[in-house]
């Protein structure tokens, strides 16, 4: 996508998010909550798509970075400033959570991204669980009982503005000259290295960028639910985000966004079948993977050849 066109879509997305937020008090609170959940899922899936899709790695620790950003952003709002009376404190707290998640991503990525395939998946899964256990034993953020009393500051406008920024930032990065390194690492890591691409640095950059946006999603989630528990960021949460990326199509932003919307809304649509909801949900995922193994939009969007 050309840079000017991407900026135009970014501005349109933010404008629509602000307009929707303005009218949101008139919306049904349940549907409004689901819409915010959709926006958070889009940020998580798009950011993981940079790592797993565009760069071809396999991370299972995304929920850990979400937890870091969520707990730190909530801690800032509870113990540093009265965010309910300061408009700019909230986005600053989200960015602070994102930056801490990025720092943790750097610490995790430097040693682990020298590995590949299954080994990398196991290591990132282990780091994600370490983050959860640390949160579970840190009294400053509520330890095992969780962090309560978080102000409800997440709105439709903030959520979808950050979702638009995430899509724009990652799409622009991937389509830049530097971003060709991600594609090269994805296609053939050995060939990329032999052509002068610093594969470790490229993978760490993708990892840190993905962790940053996961941290922002965690902050939005914290100020939406108003309560955080370490058990909500276990490996199952990471698997849920990975499924969105795989179902949407690895490296296909439009497909990943569509899958994030579908997999967030689907459980809510099945609430009338509560006793069978998870069975139906799982069967639908299996059916979609059988019919579209390369992703929902695999027949519309193909990666341009790199010559």
Secondary structure as UniProt FT lines:
FT   HELIX           3..23
FT   HELIX           24..26
FT   HELIX           29..48
FT   HELIX           49..54
FT   HELIX           62..79
FT   HELIX           83..85
FT   HELIX           87..112
FT   TURN            113..114
FT   HELIX           117..136
FT   HELIX           139..141
FT   HELIX           143..145
FT   HELIX           156..174
FT   TURN            177..179
FT   HELIX           180..187
FT   HELIX           189..194
FT   TURN            195..196
FT   HELIX           199..225
FT   HELIX           230..233
FT   HELIX           235..248
FT   TURN            250..251
FT   HELIX           253..269
FT   HELIX           271..273
FT   TURN            274..276
FT   HELIX           277..291
FT   TURN            293..294
FT   TURN            296..300
//
